[in-house]
Amino acid sequence: MKKKHLIFILLLFVLCSEKAQSQSYIGTKSGVNIPSVYFTDFVIDTRFRTGYFASPYISLTYRYMHHPKIGIQMDLAYSSKGWQQNTLEFTNSFRTEINYIEMPVYMHWAIIGNKNFKFNIDLGFYTAYAISTNKTVKNDQDVEENILRYNIETDNKGDFGLVMGASLSYNFPFGIIQIEGGFKTGFANIFPRSYIKKENPAVSTNQVPNITISYLIPLSRSGKSKND
């Protein structure tokens, strides 16, 4: 308990520092997802294994820094997720891509660094809504008889979960460039769970590592030192 109180006091000290000043940024973020879906209590076929692929992530980004080290960020993003099934011999594959409009909201914390170069961590949550889906079959068309199908009309469109990441950023005269590695873990099932219809897996949640690069430009700055 004493450790929690100490962390809280230190956080208040940082936020209420004499030199604290707020700063707003706007920009863009783009990169690639490497999505998969976590399935439990469901076996598609012993001839299949999980495959991986790259899909796009593009967003508009707004960041509000209450203090040079701590702030909040939100993105309005197009994010493609899904999963791929490969045969054991990698001769056939079936890929499902689910395209979402996504809104992550998270704390941005510059842990170490100087005025320009920083190492940051992010932690927060996201919500998303599916808008379209794509399916790709490679090689043997008979693979379609053994695949798990997502139907955007009848299966779940909504998604939400945790987002976390670590990044390196540099403050140039023309704006901030940031390279980030992130991970999103979903809490919502893609396929509805039915105790009557047993075809669907018990758990089917999005798991999405990604790599992105951001460009942010400052909008406004407020606040000043008490010594001014």
Secondary structure as GFF3:
##gff-version 3
##sequence-region A 1 228
A	DSSP	alpha_helix	2	15	.	.	.	ID=ss1
A	DSSP	beta_strand	22	33	.	.	.	ID=ss2
A	DSSP	beta_strand	36	40	.	.	.	ID=ss3
A	DSSP	beta_strand	48	51	.	.	.	ID=ss4
A	DSSP	beta_strand	55	67	.	.	.	ID=ss5
A	DSSP	beta_strand	70	87	.	.	.	ID=ss6
A	DSSP	beta_strand	93	113	.	.	.	ID=ss7
A	DSSP	beta_strand	117	138	.	.	.	ID=ss8
A	DSSP	three_ten_helix	141	146	.	.	.	ID=ss9
A	DSSP	beta_strand	158	172	.	.	.	ID=ss10
A	DSSP	beta_strand	175	186	.	.	.	ID=ss11
A	DSSP	beta_strand	203	222	.	.	.	ID=ss12
###
